[in-house]
Amino acid sequence: MEMKKNKNIIISSFVIVLILIIGSVVIMKVFNKENKEEIKYESGSDVTNDENFTGEASTVYMTTDISSKALVKIYDKLEWNPSGKIAVKMSTGEPPASNYLRPELIGDLVKKVNGTIVECNTAYGGSRSSTASHKQVARDHGFYDIADVDILDEEGSMSIPVENGELLKEDFVGTHFPNYDYYLVLSHFKGHAMAGFGGAIKNISIGLGSSQGKAWIHSGGTSETNAWGGDQDSFLKSMAEAGKAVSDYLGQGTRIVYINVLNRLSVDCDCDGNPAEPDMHDIGILASTDPVALDQASVDLVYNAKDGKSLVNRIESRNGLLTIEHAAEIGLGTKNYKLVHIDD
């Protein structure tokens, strides 16, 4: 009788422990699912789910799926409804071996918005410094197979105002820039030999700068012809100010959205025809209406990656975070963001 009683106690205890284990697993799954849907970041901090988080936070969507289908899906999350002529700003990539976003990846999205791929000529020589050779590179890289291509400064530069700039009072973009009603900015996030990293802010400043504008930004607003020899921090701040000018021109940022693709994460940019081979894993695709929040989220993901040391060193060795900080200071966007995963 006593043995049977002890056996019943053991069985009951086992059942209770089993129930507790199953309950804990269920709770953790629910907790993780909720946190995956919406995670709050504050710049410079780890992931936090602090309910006392205050201040304005921009939404940044994320998927770890780097595919044509995922690119369209994350774009749809922005609930952006452009009309008229749509420009798709991206880098056509310096040959022969740069890590530009391939037509196979972006083609469906470009066609979905009926967009024209737009670029500007470089200010540093290479295969994209003249319109004719630049268009040939775009053709060689397959971009004419998915859309028309427009070199915005083919017919020269125009000035747009920089409001309350510390260094710049104007920015120079291509004369075709105002021919488009809305801009979709597709950026390959990666390192950069001078800026530390390149993302959304660089793509709308240096990227949308005419060859004259590129020299203007690189020199910190001291030269329209010489891109070299300027002060480093002035260059970084000028990128932020030029980006703000572009955003302001486009309806105070209402006619422009941004997507960063974090793949092929080399320390070198797509203006380098022979970049260093990436030594870290691909991360995913991020999208937002706020370029500052988007670049901050991208940087944070690199910093949090176990194999991101090389890219982190490149960013810090160039003081690259100053661009984000200055962009936030002048009102291009906010560094505070809410990261929303869209993976099923």
ABEGO torsion letter per residue (X at the ends): XAAAAAAAAAAAAAAAAAAAAAAAAAAAAAAAAAAAABBBBBBGBBBBABAABBEBBBBBBBBABBBAAAAAAAAAAAGBBBBEBBBBBBBAEBOAABABBBAAAAAAAAAAAGBBBBBBBBAAEEAAABAAAAAAAAAAAGAAAABBBBBAAAAEBBBBBBBGBAABABBBBBAAAAABABBBBBBBBBBBAAAGBBBAAAAABAAABBAAAAAAAAAGGABAABABGBBAAAAAAAAAAAAAAAAAABGGGAABBBBBBBBGBBABBAABABBBBBABBBAEBBBBABAAAAAAAAAAAAAABAAAAAAAAAAAAAGAAAAAAAAAAAGAEBABBBBBBABX
